[in-house]
Amino acid sequence: MAHLVFVEITALGVQSIAHAKRLGHEVTLLRSPLYDFVTPPAERAQAEQLADRTLHSDDLQDAGRLLGLLHEHGIGPGDVDAVLSTLSLCVLAAARLAERLGARGTPYEAVAAARDKGRCREILRERGVPSLGFAVVTTLPEALEAAAGIGYPVVIKPVSGVGKAVTSIVETPDGLRAHFAAAAEELRSMQPGLAAELDERYIVEELAVGELYSVEVAADGERFTPLVAVGRKMGRDNPVLELGCTVPSGLPAAEEAELGGYAARVCEVLGLDLGIFHVEVMRTAKGFRLVEANPRISGGSLPDSVRMATDHNVFEILVDLFLGAPAPAHPLPWRRAASHTFLAAARDAVVPGDLPADWFEEFRPRLHSGWSRAEPGARLRAMNGNFDTFGMIRVVGDDADRAAEEVAAVRRDIEKRLGFALTAVAEARGDG
């Protein structure tokens, strides 16, 4: 029996703890109230019920404090086989703790490099992997100089941010000035767990224009396998916003293999050699170009869409990798199509108070699955990042195009039912 330590958990990530327990392994869960906003109470309770023990700390980023907490419960180096996290905000802490315990984990330096978007692109450049033009800045004058050299339009985002927070596409110097002016207010309204990720550095980079895809890459220390490639849905009016995905990707086999090879190469040169990694890639006129290399498994609803399309659970594969199993030799074959879209308000809005409390049930017959937190009278914040969604809808079928078209049609009907504009989707399949 192995002993796995999870540093925080996501709602879908509870499946990884469940798998470990089904296999008969010991699980310690480290949690902090700082991240309660990520996982609903029911899933938090389920994770704690499944785990052999749950240890709480105000600061999961302090490896010394976590070592002390584990020591208080009789757990030290040699007692833990692997440390992992399914939450992007805690993958660096998990890697650091694994290193201190001498347990299996994603290499700390690789996680740190991937999370630092500037260092990530430097490594790609050094290793000859095609990437985007970029510069790391800390001030508005530096950003203006960098954008002039790269050429407008550009994307500006925090070097270490997650969830597309404080990220803008700017087309003019005035756009950069507006970004810096708005950033302070956005930071003040941000969840503390998100704000703690940020420092004063921004990356200004070339705007990648094209179709967005993501690849889940599995690594076992030797093999890097692109498990699955999916087509991503972007905001129609703000392409920074991510609004769902469709499995399979829709790419011809040769191009999908090229995409998978590119994503696997990114993980390899960064040193991400243990785990499952979420790599976002744009297909541009010049070829595939990295958008982000996330040193953790995909968040959101993608893992369940992958499971529904392939009959494989990526959380189970993740746990198996940390237990020493080899990565799958080939991509996961898809058996059906799945398409999901997130629901978010285009502007600050209020759900009509006279809406029936069970309004969402009207749409379930047209869906495979979905959920909504838009209760009558609720105030909804305009979507500025991945954490501003209030629901998700999914269609599963034999054909990817038809699944995407149907989920787009349901989204339009939900918009009419709510009576306010939802964040519009620009996608290759279906028209949101």
N, C-alpha and C positions, 0 to 999 in steps of 0.2 A: 504493500500500500504506500502510495506517495503522499506527500504533504504539499498542497498548493496554497499560496497566499495570494489573494486578490486584493489589489489596492483600488478600492471603490468598484462600482458596477453601474451598468446602464440598464434600462428597462429590458431590452432584448438580451443584454449580456447575462441576465440571470440564467439563460439557457446553458451557459458555459459551466456555471456552478452545478446546475442540475445534472449535466453530463458527468462531471467529475464525481459526483456523489453516486450516480448509477453505477459507475465503474468501481465504487468502493473506496475512493480516496478520501483523505482528510482535507478539509477546507477551512482556512482562516480568512475571514473577510475584514479588511480594514476600512472603516468608514469615517466620514466627517460631515457634520451638518452644513458645511460650506457648499456641498454639492447636492444638497437635497433638491434643488430646483431642476436638476437633470432627470431624476428618476421619480416617478409617481409613488405615493405612499404604499400602494398595494404591492408593487414590484420590490420596493425596499423591504417590506415586511417578508415577502416571499424569499428574497435572497438571505435574509437573516435567519429565517426558519430552516433553510436548506443547509447553511453553513454549520460546521461543528462549533464555531465560536465567531462572534463579531466583536471586534475591538474598536472603540471610538477614540478619535483624536481630533483636536481642533486644527492641527497642522499636519497634513499627510505629506507635505513637501520636505519635511525635516527628517532625514534618514536616521539621525542619531536618536530623535524622539521615538521614531517607530521601532528602532532596535530595542530601546528601553522598554517600550510597551510590550513587545513580544517577550522580552526577557522576564517581565513581571508575570507572564503566564507560562513560564518554563520553556520558551521557544528561543533557540539561539542558532548560530552557525552549525550546520550539520543536521539540523532538525527540519529544514525546509528544502524541498526538491526544486521548486520553481516559483517564481513571482511574476505576476502579469496583471494587466488592467485592460478593461474594455472601454474605459473612459479616456478621451483624448487629454483631458486636463490632468490626468494622473499617470500617463505612460512614462514620463521622465522619472517620477518618484518611484514607480515600480522597477524601472531599470536600475536606478541607484540602489534601491534596497536589495535587489537580487545580487548586485555586485558586492555589497557589504556582507551579505549572508553567504556568499560563495555558491549561490543557487543558480539554476538555469534561468535565463532572462534575455530579453533583447539587449544587445550591447549598449551601454549607457552613452558612449561617444557617438554611436550611430543615431540614437534617438535624439540627442542634443543637436546633431548636425541637421537632421531632417526637419526638426521643429524650428530651427533658425533658417528662415527662407533665404537670407543672404548667403550664409555659409553653404547651404544646400546647392545653390546655383554656382557658387565658386567651385565646389567639388565636381559638379557636372562639367563645368568648363575645363577644369584641370584634366579630367579623364576623357575628354573629347566626346561627351554625350551632348547632342544638339539641345539647346535650351534657348531661353529668351534673354534679350538685353535687360540689364538691371543695374541699380545702384542702391546702396544703403545710405540713408540720410537720417538726420536728427532734427533738422530745422527747416523752415519754409525756404530760406535762400538756397540751401543745399538741394531741396526738392526741385525748386525752379531750375537750377543749373542742370540737375540730372535729367529732368524731363526735356529740356531743350536739347540735350545731347542725344537722348534716346529717340525723341520725336513723338509729338502728340498723335493720337491719344495714348495715355498711359494708365496703368493701375497703380494705386498707392494703398498699401496695407501694412499693418504691424508686422515686424519681422517674426514675432513669435505668437501672433494671435491665432485664435481658432473661431470657427463658426461664422466666418466672413464678417466679424465685428470690425468696425472702424475702417471699412474698405470702400474705396470709391474708384470709379472710372472717370477720369478727367480729360477734357479735350482742349483746355486753354489754361494759361497761368492763373486766371481768375478762379478756375475750378480747383486748383491746388490751394489757393488762398481760402476758398470756402471750406475745403476739407479740413484744414488745420483749425479754422474757426469753429467748425462743428464738432471736431474730435473731443475737445474738452467737455462739452455738454454730454456727448455720448458716453464718455468714460464715467461721468458722474452718475449716470442712470444705469450703469452696467452692474450685473450681479458681481459681488466681491470675488467669487471664484473665477470669473472670467477676467476681471480687471487685474487680478494678481498675475496673470500670464503676461501682461504687457510691460514694456519699458519704453524709453523715449525713441527707440529706433523704428524707422519705417523703411520698407523696400519700395522703390519706384521701379516699375518694370514695364517692358513692352507689352502692349495689349495684344493678346493672342486672339485672332479672329477665326472662327470656324465652328466645328461641331465638338461638343464636350463629351468625353467618355471617362469612365473610371474602370480601374482594374484592381481586383483583389489578388495580391501576390502572396503565395505561401512560401516560406523559407524554413529549412530544417538545419541550417549550418553548412550545407553543401549545395543543395538544389534550390533553385528559384523557379517556382511554377506559377504562371498566370492562371489562377483558378477560374475566373469568370470576368468577362468584359461586358459592360452595360452602357447603354446610351443615356446620357444625363439630360435633365430638363432644366433650362435656365429661365430666368425672368425675361419677359419680352422687353420691358422698358429698362430693366437693370440686369444685365447679364451676369453680374456678380452673384445674384441670388440663386440658390439651388432649390429646385421645386419638385424633385422626384427623379425617377428613372424608369427605363424599360429594359427588360431582359427577354431575349438576347439583344445584342448591341445593334443589329441591323447591318453591320459591316460585312462585306464579302469575306470569305474565309481567309484569303491571303492577307487582306488588310487587318483583320482581327488578329491574325498571328503576328503581324508586324507590330501592332499596338501592344499585344501581350509581351512580345520580346523587348520592346522599348521600356515598358513599365518594370519588367523584371531586371533589366540592366540598371535602371535608376536605383532600385533597391540594392543591387549588388555593389555598385560603386559607393553607395552611402554606408555600406556595412550592415544593413538591416537583414541579418541572416537567421533570425529566429522569430517566428510569429506569422501573422497575416497582416498585410499592409495595404492601405487604401490609397491608390495612386490616381490622381486626376490628371487627364491628358487632353489637350486640344488638338484636333486634326486641322492644321492650317494649310495654306497653300504651299508652305515650305516643308511640310511633313509634320509628324507628331512632335508636340512640344509639351513639356511638363508644366502643369499649373500648380499642383501641390503634391508633395510626397508626405502622406500622413503615416507616422510610425506606429500605427495601431489599426485594428480591424475597423471596417466601416461602421459608422453610427447610423442614426435614423432608422428607416424602415427597409433599407436595402437588403440586409441579411435575410429577412423573411421573404422578400421577393425572390432572392436567389434560391432559397429553400423550396419555394413553390414552383419555380421554373426547372430546378435540377434534381429535386428530391434529396439534396445534400445539405446538411446543417453546418455552416461555416464556423459556428461557435464550438461544435464538437471537434472539427478539424483543428481549431486553434488550441484547445486543451490537449488533444493528442500530440500536437507538435511540441508543446511544453513538457509533455511526459516522455519525449524522446522518439516519437514515431516519425517515419520519413514523410516528407511532403508528397502529396499525390504526384504521380509521374506526368499526368496530362491534365489539361483543363477539364472542368466539370461539364459533362454533356447536358445540354438542356433538353427537356422533355415536353415543355409547354412554355407559353409566354406569360409574363407578368408585367404589369405596368402600374405604377403608383404615382400619385401627385399629392403634394402637401397643400393644405388650405391656409391662406394667410390674407390679411386685410391689406389692400393697396394703400389705404390711408387710415388714420385713427378712426375707429368706428364703434358703434354701439349696436349690439344685437337687439332686434325689436323685442320689446317687453311682452307683446301679445303673441309671440311665437310659441307654439306648443313645446313643452319641455322635451318631448320625444320627437322633435322635428326631424332629426337625422335618420330615424328609423324608416322614414318614407323612402329613403334612397337605398336601403340595404338590399332589396331584391335585385338591384342592378349591379351590385358590387360583390366581389369575393370577400372583402374585409375592409374595415376602416373604423375611424373613431372621430369624435369631435368634442372639444371643450367649450364650444360656443353656446353657453346657456342663455336663455332669455334675459335681456337687460345687461349682459356682460359687456364690459368695455374691452375692446381689442386694440392692441398697438399695431401701427403700420409696420410692415415687414422691412427690417433693416439688416437682418441676419438670420442664420439657421435656427435660432432659438425663439423666433417670433411667430411660429406656426401655431394654429389652433386646431388642426385636424389633418387627417390623411384618408385618402380613398384609393382602393386598389381593385383592378380587374385582372382576372386570370383567364386565359383561353388558349386556343391552339395557334393563333396568329398574332404576332407582335403588333402589327399595324392596327388590326382591329381592336386589340386590347387598349392600345394607346388612344385610339379615336373614341372608344366608349368611355374611358375614364375622363377624357376631356369634355365629353358631352355631359357627364354627370356633374363635373365641376361647374360648367356653365349654368346648369339647372339649380345647383346649390346657390350660386351667386344670385340668381333671380329670387330664390326663396328667402335669402337673407336680406336682400334689398340694398346691398352696398357692394362696391367693387372689390373683387379679390385680386391678389397679385397675379397678373396674367403670365401665362407660360409661352415661351417660344421654344418649339421643339420640332425635331425632324418628323416625328410621328404624331399625328393628331394636332389639333390647333387649339391651345388653351385659351 
